[in-house]
Amino acid sequence: MEEMMVVLDEEELLGCCGSTKFAKEMASASPFASLNQAVSAARHIWFNLVDVNGWLDAFSAHPQIGQSPSSQWSKAEQSTALATANESSSQELSDWNNRYRLRFGFIFIICASGRMAAEILAELKKRYTNRPIIEFEIAAQEQMKITELRLAKLFSAKAKASSATFQYSATAKTAEEDRVSIIEGHLCASTEASAGKISQIPTRTRLPITTHVLDVSQGSPAAGVEVCLEMWKGIQPRPLFGETDVSGWVYQGSSTTNKDGRCGQLMGMIEDLNPGFYKITFNTGKYCPEGFFPYVSIVFEIRESQKREHFHVPLLLSPFSFTTYRGS
């Protein structure tokens, strides 16, 4: 049976995310066979292809939290906050929004859907204490949550609109076309069975393991950092604490961060990751010779149940400290 594809155009996508780069890349990737495919593409584009300026464009497209939104989507997303705010809390929210903007240079971004005014205000105050480069990353993640909610609404509406056309097209086949299609299906199945193969359509839209580096001391992406990915294949089933034998680590790939601090391809676009232990090493000594760390290695485990997931392991670096986490 023919698969129904949903086409998303650039103007519609700008309503989901105010970044022109994002909308263009998503429109180019369209059509999509499912919402999951569209969301996977959106995450890849937002975190790997859209630069810092694109993120800021998306942020600036939002109304300030607590103000009367102009778009229908923003009204729906902020409806709970607006309904639970009184004159006092609205004024406090406005004051903190202004303080936040002066500190970070962009408006406070939060996925407000279903959140009360007091909850949003508490989160704003909490995030106000963050370092700018960390807060920028959090804002980008919140923007992605908003984008995913809007994509779901857009995809649902487009799918319904396309459904009637799709159903008509499907039933318009002649009996002869149906018969030929069935015969071809049997022939293909027989050929694959005899060869002992099962055809699979790749579902990944981005590389399985990715990273980026942010220079917290400069408040900017870290360009030119050499990165290496390895996997544990030693005699022991797992690398042991205090183990001096490093020969069990097997090279998987390497790259260098670009001007946005994002690393290129560290491994191939494989469907299923091999479960086990992986290590990403950053040549921080070369990037920051006066710093405390000649290199930084991050070891993490991928379990059998996670082999089709995406693993983004960023590094937030300064001369005398570093932080990491599992990102989106």
Summary of the structure (lengths in Angstrom):
residues: 328
radius of gyration: 24.0
end to end distance: 34.2
largest distance: 75.3
contacts: 959
relative contact order: 0.11
helix: 46%
strand: 16%
